[in-house]
Amino acid sequence: MTIDFNQPVEIAPGIFWVGFHEGSSGLHCNPYLIVDQDEAILIDGGSRPDFPTVMMKILKAGVNPKKIIGLIYSHYDPDICGSIPNIESIIDSPDLKIISNEENHMFITHYAASSKFVNLREINFEFSFKSGRSLRFYLTPYAHAQGSFVTFDHTTKTLFTSDLFGSYSRKWDLFLKLTPRCATCVQSKICSKTHEPCPLFDIFTFHQNIMPSCKALRYAMKQIDQLAFERIAPQHGSILDLETSRMVLNRLHCLDQVGIDKFGDF
């Protein structure tokens, strides 16, 4: 199936990819919009340069921006938070909430955010729509920021993992499905079978460069391993189905040379 990346893509019932695809860019950013009846939530809304693309796709999904009641930010990097003033200006609601971990708030304020900040602990790590649909938040500290967390949609069993499971992709597609042989394949830049860039190599290299340590990454994998997800939707790279997610999770749990650990003992 050919995907039109100029349109929003429904990755699960009521969940739309509203990201930015640039053929020459290896760092693809993936904001996601969750629509539940007359309410919507935007997850990791994107950078300021990507704002026109993201907002146009929200409109193409048939969603009035004023239906967006909350903005979830899994950490504070500019590639996910840079567009906050633009989004706030379009929504123009005194009731709009920025939902994040308290450790992120002090940095997110520097994007000139004016909405009400909601700390995950204040809501017992759970957000509910009026319908009763709930999003549950799980902390993944230092993966890669102190206040990092993942978001689990119980209705579709979609796990939004931000930078975790992300990739700097030399050959990108919105959906990644690996073959069983990838589970034991020796990591290399080029796949020995397809002679194409290896997506696992890109995922592993991304984590080795972005995550601070093996310990932080393994702790995050341990938290995620306990969740009954059916797909993983990272903020960079490709969306993973259940089989591919489990394969990548198992290999990330054992990944070495991550962050400061590249330098060995000192």
Beta strands, then each sheet from edge to edge (+ up, - down):
strand 1: 9-12
strand 2: 15-17
strand 3: 32-36
strand 4: 39-43
strand 5: 68-72
strand 6: 97-100
strand 7: 116-119
strand 8: 126-128
strand 9: 134-139
strand 10: 149-153
strand 11: 158-162
strand 12: 175-176
strand 13: 231-234
strand 14: 239-241
sheet 1: 1+ 2- 3+ 4- 5- 6- 7-
sheet 2: 8+ 9- 10+ 11- 13- 14+ 12+
end
